[in-house]
């Protein structure tokens, strides 16, 4: 059974930092394209950043220069370092794993709340 477990969310003041983690189990992590998405109340779930098995990174324009995605294929974990946080970054952040072998294998974590106060 594939599991994605996020951690690291919380309440932080504007300008502060958080580091999110997503631990993946039950599958071969290095075969997955990993991503972080976020969903604010009443909004759709949007891509924040993603990273290929080889480490190529992609970011939403709104977070470039402030958020950094990384992965550790030995620890089966993907991270999101969040710096210079803004109130508009407030959302539930979800981890996603997409198999590079088959589109059938697409998994989500339960999400972790990030709240940035002004």
Buried (B, 14 or more C-beta within 10 A) or exposed (E): EBEBBBBBBEEBEEEBEBBBBBBBEEBEBEBBBBBBBBBEEEEEBEBBBBBEBEEEEBBBEEBEEBBBBBBEBEEBBBBBBBBEBEEEBBBBBBBBBBBEEEEEBEBBBEBBEBBBEE
